[in-house]
Amino acid sequence: MAYADLEIGDRQVTDGRTITEADVVNFAGVSGDFNSLHTDATAMADTEFGERIAHGALVFAVTSGLVWQSRGDDEDVVALYGVDHLRFPAPTFVGDTLRVELEAAEKRPHDHPDATGIVAYETAVKKDDDTVVLAATLLTLLR
């Protein structure tokens, strides 16, 4: 959707995606983050979590993918411009299904050769039980 057509308060909810064992293992390999929080089931069994947790950066990457997939080939999106106030208020476990809820919270013109402005989306990534596992403000450059 073009910058001029977007209204403050416009909302979007993506489809869901289930975090798998392969996601966590592959992300550890790609990122080099082999922290026991993500890779050692025995060590994590005796923690407050009771099991391994997915990498926060993996959850963010899945967020980006879900948002892009929900927009299809939206030619009005120039780029992800930035992320503000990124937080992981609850853990994500293997088997959790996540969806992204976005609300346009702010628009501002931006001098850019390919874009008209920046839109700030208040973003919540939620599990099926509505637990928020990621909260952030995503900034997007739009035509």
C-alpha positions in Angstrom: 0.0 0.0 0.0 1.3 3.4 -1.0 2.3 5.9 1.7 -0.4 8.3 0.6 -3.1 5.6 0.9 -2.1 4.3 4.4 -4.0 5.6 7.4 -2.9 5.7 11.0 -4.7 2.8 12.7 -4.6 0.5 9.7 -4.1 -3.0 11.0 -2.7 -6.2 9.5 -2.5 -9.8 10.9 -0.3 -12.3 9.2 -0.8 -16.0 8.8 0.9 -18.2 11.4 4.2 -20.1 11.3 5.2 -22.9 13.6 8.8 -22.8 14.9 10.4 -26.2 14.3 13.4 -28.1 15.7 15.0 -27.6 12.3 14.5 -23.8 12.5 16.4 -23.6 15.8 19.2 -26.0 14.7 19.7 -24.3 11.4 19.6 -20.8 12.9 22.3 -21.8 15.4 24.4 -23.0 12.6 23.9 -19.9 10.4 24.3 -17.4 13.3 27.0 -19.2 15.2 24.9 -18.8 18.4 25.2 -22.2 20.1 24.2 -20.9 23.6 22.8 -23.7 25.7 19.5 -21.8 26.0 18.9 -22.9 22.4 21.0 -26.1 22.0 21.2 -28.0 25.3 17.9 -29.7 26.2 19.4 -31.4 29.3 20.7 -28.1 30.7 17.5 -26.3 30.0 15.3 -29.0 31.6 16.1 -27.6 35.1 15.6 -24.0 34.3 12.5 -21.8 34.7 11.8 -22.5 31.0 11.9 -26.3 31.3 13.1 -26.6 27.7 15.2 -24.9 25.1 14.0 -21.6 23.8 14.2 -20.2 20.2 16.7 -17.5 19.5 15.2 -14.0 19.7 17.0 -13.2 16.5 15.2 -16.2 14.9 11.9 -14.9 16.1 12.7 -11.5 14.6 13.7 -13.1 11.3 10.5 -15.1 11.2 8.6 -11.9 11.9 10.2 -10.3 8.9 9.3 -13.2 6.7 5.7 -13.4 7.8 5.2 -9.7 7.2 6.7 -9.9 3.7 4.7 -13.0 2.8 1.5 -11.3 3.9 2.2 -8.3 1.6 3.1 -10.4 -1.4 4.9 -8.4 -4.0 3.9 -5.0 -2.7 5.8 -2.7 -5.0 5.2 0.2 -2.6 7.5 -1.2 0.0 11.0 0.1 -0.6 12.7 -1.3 2.5 12.7 -2.1 6.2 14.1 1.1 7.5 14.8 0.2 11.1 13.5 -1.3 14.3 12.9 0.6 17.6 12.1 -0.7 21.0 12.7 -4.4 20.2 11.8 -6.6 23.2 11.2 -10.3 23.8 8.8 -10.4 26.7 8.2 -14.1 26.7 10.1 -17.2 25.3 9.3 -19.0 22.1 9.6 -22.8 22.1 9.9 -25.4 19.4 6.3 -26.1 18.4 4.9 -22.6 19.1 2.9 -21.1 16.2 3.5 -17.3 15.8 1.6 -14.6 14.0 2.4 -10.9 13.6 -0.1 -8.1 14.3 0.8 -4.7 13.0 -0.8 -1.3 13.4 0.3 1.8 11.6 1.1 4.2 14.4 2.9 7.1 12.7 3.6 8.5 9.2 6.3 11.0 8.3 7.6 12.2 5.0 11.1 11.2 4.2 13.5 12.6 1.6 14.6 9.5 -0.3 15.1 8.9 -4.0 12.7 5.9 -4.1 10.3 6.5 -1.2 7.7 9.1 -0.1 7.8 8.5 3.7 8.4 6.3 6.7 5.6 4.4 8.5 6.0 3.2 12.0 4.1 0.0 12.8 3.5 -1.0 16.4 4.2 -4.7 16.1 3.4 -7.7 18.3 4.3 -11.3 17.6 1.9 -13.6 19.4 1.6 -17.3 20.1 -1.7 -19.1 19.6 -2.6 -18.3 23.3 -2.0 -14.5 22.6 1.2 -14.4 24.6 3.4 -11.7 23.1 6.9 -13.0 22.4 8.2 -10.0 20.4 7.2 -6.4 20.6 8.8 -3.6 18.5 8.2 -0.6 16.3 9.0 -1.5 12.7 9.9 1.4 10.4 9.2 0.9 6.7 10.0 3.1 3.8 7.0 3.3 1.4 6.6 4.8 -2.1 
